[in-house]
Amino acid sequence: EQIDEITFQVRNGYRLQKIASEPLIHWPVVVDWDEAGNLIVVESGGVASPIAEHNKEALHRIVRLTDDDRDGDFDSRKVVVDRLPFT
């Protein structure tokens, strides 16, 4: 699948780096780091119609991504909370 190119402008002294992608992460909505440097991700379960019926399936989750070898790329995932509604 072809993905359109996106360009970014980054201030001097900073860099932009991909640290996680599929199959490690799916439909990310919100991300943040915890105190241990893990990436906490709220993942959407996708979108279907009608949305109210789809939300009853509680397909959303929170996962923790861990950089096991500390090379800057996340290596493993653990589902921390599953079956969340999207409200």
C-alpha positions as CSV (number, residue, x, y, z in Angstrom):
1,E,0.0,0.0,0.0
2,Q,1.3,3.4,-1.0
3,I,1.4,6.0,1.8
4,D,1.4,9.7,0.9
5,E,4.6,11.4,1.9
6,I,4.4,13.9,4.8
7,T,7.0,16.5,5.4
8,F,7.9,18.1,8.7
9,Q,10.1,21.1,9.7
10,V,12.2,20.3,12.8
11,R,14.1,22.9,14.8
12,N,17.8,22.8,14.8
13,G,19.1,20.4,17.4
14,Y,16.1,18.1,17.2
15,R,15.4,15.1,15.0
16,L,12.3,13.2,14.0
17,Q,12.6,9.4,14.2
18,K,10.1,6.5,13.8
19,I,10.1,4.5,17.0
20,A,7.2,2.1,16.5
21,S,5.0,0.9,13.7
22,E,2.7,-2.0,12.8
23,P,2.5,-4.8,13.8
24,L,3.6,-3.4,17.2
25,I,1.0,-0.6,17.2
26,H,-2.4,-0.3,15.6
27,W,-4.6,2.8,15.1
28,P,-2.9,5.0,17.8
29,V,-5.1,7.8,19.1
30,V,-3.1,9.2,22.1
31,V,0.5,8.5,23.2
32,D,2.6,9.5,26.2
33,W,5.7,8.2,28.0
34,D,5.7,6.8,31.5
35,E,8.4,7.4,34.1
36,A,10.4,4.3,32.9
37,G,10.5,5.5,29.3
38,N,7.8,3.1,28.0
39,L,5.4,4.4,25.4
40,I,1.8,4.3,26.6
41,V,-0.6,4.2,23.7
42,V,-4.4,4.4,23.5
43,E,-5.4,2.4,20.4
44,S,-8.6,2.6,18.5
45,G,-10.4,-0.6,17.6
46,G,-11.1,0.9,14.2
47,V,-14.2,2.5,12.8
48,A,-17.4,0.9,11.5
49,S,-20.9,2.1,10.8
50,P,-23.1,2.7,12.7
51,I,-20.6,4.1,15.1
52,A,-22.9,3.8,18.2
53,E,-23.2,0.0,17.5
54,H,-19.5,-0.3,16.9
55,N,-18.7,1.4,20.2
56,K,-20.7,-1.2,22.1
57,E,-18.2,-3.8,21.1
58,A,-15.5,-2.1,23.2
59,L,-12.7,-2.7,20.8
60,H,-10.3,-0.1,22.1
61,R,-7.3,-0.7,24.4
62,I,-4.3,0.8,26.2
63,V,-0.9,-0.8,25.5
64,R,2.6,-0.3,26.8
65,L,5.4,-0.4,24.3
66,T,8.9,-1.3,25.7
67,D,12.3,-0.7,24.2
68,D,13.8,-3.9,25.5
69,D,17.3,-3.4,24.1
70,R,17.4,0.4,24.7
71,D,18.3,1.2,21.1
72,G,15.6,3.8,20.7
73,D,13.1,1.6,18.9
74,F,10.3,-0.1,20.7
75,D,10.4,-3.9,20.6
76,S,7.5,-5.4,22.6
77,R,3.9,-4.6,23.5
78,K,1.7,-5.5,26.4
79,V,-2.0,-4.8,26.5
80,V,-2.6,-3.0,29.8
81,V,-6.3,-2.4,29.5
82,D,-8.6,-4.1,27.0
83,R,-12.2,-3.8,25.9
84,L,-12.6,0.0,26.3
85,P,-15.6,1.8,24.9
86,F,-14.8,4.9,22.8
87,T,-17.0,7.7,24.2
